[in-house]
Amino acid sequence: MTVAFRRFSKQLRKLEEYNRGKINKMVQFAHRCTVKEVQEVVRLVSRFIRKQPFPTKMCGVHVLDSIMKYNSTLTAEFRRQFAVCIIGLFLMAFMKAETQDRKRLFLFRSSWQWILPTDRLYYLDMTTRQFDPDWLVIEPICDENMRPGGSNDHVPIQKRVRFQLGD
């Protein structure tokens, strides 16, 4: 692990309560990485969420959420890699959460509707519902500008327009 990633990991470990400024710095660091380094950022954030006690887990979820929503050339790659582990990470936080924090987790989940594959989110909802029957399953959003299949990075594609040239 490089010095920069050790520093990133150390900043994560110091994040014991929500601090927007610190989270923004971590997000900016993450999005300055190379495509090959995205996996290391995802691994560090995932490990942080898995190992921390609950109040600090929520800080990790904030970091994950902010990284996925930040707009850069790496955004799609971060979303793709976090989509692989999002269900397990979400459930780890959810299982330890009190009612108020579960509401916050629901707000996070609701905001991922446009950025994560619909099949992963549906599975997340159904799995969460097994632990909490009151968990609301959000119906997938269908938008004609989205790529079909649900396994994409949810970046809108241009509509195809047909036109005829005059004679």
BELMO-V64546 format. One line per field, one symbol per residue. phi: phi as a letter, one per 40 degrees, with the letter a starting at -180 (. if undefined). burial: I if it has 16 or more other ideal C-beta (glycine too) atoms within 10 Angstrom, else O. A space follows every 10 residues. Layout:
phi: ???
burial: ???
//
This chain:
phi: .cdccccccc cccccbadad ccccccccdd ccccdccddc cccccccdcc cccddcdccc cccddccccc caccdccccc ccdcbccccc ccccccccdd cccccccddc ccdcbbdccc cccdcccccc cadccccccc cbbccccchg bbcfcdbccc bbabccc
burial: OOOOIOOIIO IIOOIOOOOO OIIOOIIOII IOIOOOOIOI IIOIIIOIIO OIOOOIIIII IIIIIIIIOO OOOIIOIIII IIIOIIIOII IIIIOOIOOO IIOOIIOIIO OIOOIIIIOI IOOIIOOIOO OOOOIOOIOO OOOOOIOOOO OIOIOOOOOO OOOOOOO
//
